[in-house]
Amino acid sequence: MNKHNKEGFSLLELLLVLGIVSALIISAFIIYPKVQTMYRVDKISKTILGAKSSIQELYQGKAYYDKGVSNLRNIAFAVTHHPVSS
């Protein structure tokens, strides 16, 4: 009896694995930028909501806003990193 033990992988098996790995890598490159964008939008939204609640807390119960209005410019600058014109 002549028994042959197969060692290693066939060319078809290697090509199949290579195709699957390539598809996963390509899909990761397509999906990753979208996930990053959603993360940035979520982070900015949380920052803006935090600034909003801070401003509401600062001015809650005040009928006028003569003092501290310049602080709004500082808050806006801290959130956007762009100077706010008068």
Backbone as CSV, one residue per row, in Angstrom:
resi,resn,N_x,N_y,N_z,CA_x,CA_y,CA_z,C_x,C_y,C_z
1,MET,0.832,-1.167,0.000,0.000,0.000,0.000,0.882,1.238,0.000
2,ASN,0.544,2.095,-0.878,1.311,3.322,-1.013,0.442,4.485,-0.537
3,LYS,0.632,4.892,0.704,-0.163,5.992,1.260,0.660,7.271,1.180
4,HIS,0.030,8.297,0.658,0.690,9.603,0.598,0.011,10.523,1.596
5,ASN,0.797,11.062,2.458,0.273,12.063,3.382,0.461,13.428,2.748
6,LYS,-0.635,14.157,2.634,-0.544,15.508,2.073,0.009,16.441,3.130
7,GLU,0.969,17.206,2.750,1.515,18.223,3.636,1.336,19.575,2.972
8,GLY,0.981,20.575,3.756,0.816,21.920,3.228,-0.581,22.145,2.675
9,PHE,-0.722,23.248,1.957,-2.012,23.651,1.420,-1.954,23.630,-0.095
10,SER,-3.100,23.434,-0.705,-3.155,23.482,-2.164,-3.190,24.947,-2.609
11,LEU,-2.921,25.154,-3.872,-2.924,26.506,-4.426,-4.315,27.129,-4.307
12,LEU,-5.334,26.336,-4.512,-6.703,26.835,-4.412,-7.021,27.311,-2.997
13,GLU,-6.599,26.572,-2.006,-6.835,26.971,-0.617,-6.108,28.273,-0.285
14,LEU,-4.875,28.391,-0.734,-4.114,29.621,-0.480,-4.751,30.823,-1.167
15,LEU,-5.199,30.647,-2.411,-5.845,31.749,-3.125,-7.162,32.140,-2.462
16,LEU,-7.895,31.167,-1.961,-9.148,31.456,-1.274,-8.905,32.278,-0.006
17,VAL,-7.937,31.883,0.785,-7.607,32.624,2.008,-7.099,34.019,1.662
18,LEU,-6.255,34.119,0.638,-5.739,35.421,0.215,-6.878,36.334,-0.247
19,GLY,-7.854,35.789,-0.953,-9.005,36.580,-1.398,-9.843,37.073,-0.237
20,ILE,-10.063,36.217,0.746,-10.854,36.612,1.916,-10.141,37.699,2.708
21,VAL,-8.846,37.527,2.932,-8.072,38.527,3.676,-8.055,39.850,2.920
22,SER,-7.892,39.791,1.601,-7.893,41.021,0.793,-9.239,41.739,0.885
23,ALA,-10.321,40.984,0.835,-11.654,41.595,0.937,-11.846,42.262,2.290
24,LEU,-11.372,41.633,3.346,-11.484,42.230,4.682,-10.665,43.513,4.789
25,ILE,-9.471,43.506,4.241,-8.619,44.704,4.301,-9.242,45.844,3.497
26,ILE,-9.738,45.544,2.315,-10.358,46.584,1.481,-11.597,47.154,2.168
27,SER,-12.425,46.288,2.748,-13.619,46.795,3.431,-13.248,47.631,4.650
28,ALA,-12.155,47.275,5.322,-11.710,48.082,6.463,-11.295,49.476,6.004
29,PHE,-10.613,49.576,4.866,-10.210,50.887,4.357,-11.410,51.714,3.909
30,ILE,-12.484,51.064,3.517,-13.686,51.792,3.111,-14.478,52.244,4.333
31,ILE,-14.585,51.401,5.338,-15.416,51.689,6.508,-14.719,52.609,7.506
32,TYR,-13.411,52.493,7.675,-12.684,53.233,8.712,-12.877,54.747,8.626
33,PRO,-12.753,55.384,7.454,-12.968,56.844,7.414,-14.374,57.254,7.849
34,LYS,-15.367,56.442,7.523,-16.737,56.769,7.932,-16.881,56.691,9.447
35,VAL,-16.260,55.692,10.044,-16.315,55.551,11.499,-15.592,56.720,12.161
36,GLN,-14.450,57.119,11.622,-13.705,58.254,12.168,-14.537,59.532,12.094
37,THR,-15.220,59.746,10.974,-16.056,60.934,10.819,-17.189,60.935,11.836
38,MET,-17.839,59.784,12.018,-18.920,59.704,13.008,-18.388,59.963,14.415
39,TYR,-17.187,59.479,14.716,-16.587,59.710,16.032,-16.318,61.195,16.244
40,ARG,-15.782,61.861,15.223,-15.487,63.296,15.342,-16.766,64.108,15.521
41,VAL,-17.794,63.779,14.750,-19.072,64.489,14.865,-19.654,64.295,16.259
42,ASP,-19.585,63.075,16.775,-20.099,62.795,18.116,-19.325,63.579,19.170
43,LYS,-18.012,63.639,19.023,-17.174,64.367,19.983,-17.488,65.861,19.956
44,ILE,-17.630,66.422,18.763,-17.943,67.846,18.632,-19.338,68.130,19.188
45,SER,-20.288,67.243,18.920,-21.649,67.421,19.446,-21.652,67.446,20.967
46,LYS,-20.889,66.550,21.577,-20.815,66.523,23.038,-20.172,67.791,23.577
47,THR,-19.164,68.304,22.879,-18.515,69.545,23.300,-19.493,70.712,23.226
48,ILE,-20.244,70.778,22.147,-21.214,71.864,21.981,-22.327,71.762,23.023
49,LEU,-22.810,70.550,23.278,-23.852,70.386,24.296,-23.332,70.753,25.683
50,GLY,-22.064,70.441,25.954,-21.469,70.834,27.231,-21.380,72.341,27.361
51,ALA,-20.980,73.011,26.269,-20.918,74.472,26.289,-22.311,75.064,26.455
52,LYS,-23.283,74.463,25.793,-24.663,74.952,25.896,-25.161,74.849,27.333
53,SER,-24.934,73.716,27.964,-25.420,73.565,29.340,-24.660,74.477,30.295
54,SER,-23.372,74.720,30.025,-22.611,75.654,30.860,-23.150,77.069,30.728
55,ILE,-23.478,77.458,29.514,-24.028,78.796,29.285,-25.402,78.922,29.936
56,GLN,-26.223,77.885,29.807,-27.543,77.922,30.435,-27.422,78.015,31.952
57,GLU,-26.490,77.283,32.506,-26.285,77.321,33.959,-25.783,78.693,34.395
58,LEU,-24.906,79.289,33.583,-24.342,80.588,33.916,-25.413,81.675,33.932
59,TYR,-26.324,81.635,32.979,-27.304,82.711,32.836,-28.702,82.334,33.322
60,GLN,-28.848,81.213,33.971,-30.167,80.798,34.438,-30.669,81.754,35.524
61,GLY,-31.890,82.201,35.373,-32.513,83.075,36.351,-32.163,84.539,36.182
62,LYS,-31.399,84.885,35.169,-31.061,86.291,34.939,-31.997,86.856,33.880
63,ALA,-32.512,88.040,34.164,-33.409,88.685,33.209,-32.635,89.571,32.240
64,TYR,-31.396,89.866,32.537,-30.593,90.722,31.668,-29.184,90.133,31.588
65,TYR,-28.483,90.526,30.545,-27.181,89.929,30.284,-26.109,90.993,30.073
66,ASP,-26.115,92.017,30.889,-25.129,93.073,30.690,-23.740,92.646,31.156
67,LYS,-23.661,91.881,32.226,-22.360,91.434,32.713,-22.102,90.018,32.210
68,GLY,-20.884,89.794,31.814,-20.502,88.445,31.419,-20.757,88.099,29.974
69,VAL,-21.267,89.057,29.187,-21.499,88.753,27.782,-20.177,88.516,27.074
70,SER,-19.131,89.217,27.514,-17.822,88.983,26.905,-17.333,87.567,27.192
71,ASN,-17.830,86.966,28.268,-17.464,85.578,28.542,-17.983,84.645,27.461
72,LEU,-19.096,85.029,26.821,-19.611,84.213,25.731,-18.609,84.133,24.595
73,ARG,-17.923,85.240,24.344,-16.890,85.225,23.305,-15.776,84.260,23.692
74,ASN,-15.407,84.279,24.961,-14.362,83.362,25.414,-14.816,81.909,25.310
75,ILE,-16.062,81.658,25.660,-16.592,80.294,25.558,-16.644,79.866,24.096
76,ALA,-17.121,80.761,23.230,-17.193,80.437,21.806,-15.804,80.175,21.244
77,PHE,-14.829,80.954,21.679,-13.462,80.737,21.219,-12.930,79.403,21.727
78,ALA,-13.249,79.063,22.965,-12.775,77.798,23.525,-13.373,76.606,22.786
79,VAL,-14.612,76.744,22.330,-15.268,75.636,21.633,-14.808,75.546,20.186
80,THR,-14.767,76.684,19.495,-14.492,76.659,18.056,-13.043,76.937,17.705
81,HIS,-12.289,77.522,18.614,-10.900,77.935,18.376,-10.802,78.991,17.274
82,HIS,-11.886,79.751,17.091,-11.900,80.872,16.162,-12.396,82.094,16.917
83,PRO,-11.735,83.247,16.750,-12.203,84.444,17.452,-13.578,84.877,16.942
84,VAL,-14.397,85.368,17.862,-15.744,85.820,17.524,-15.720,87.334,17.440
85,SER,-16.212,87.866,16.326,-16.222,89.322,16.175,-17.419,89.912,16.893
86,SER,-17.324,91.191,17.230,-18.394,91.876,17.970,-19.561,92.163,17.077
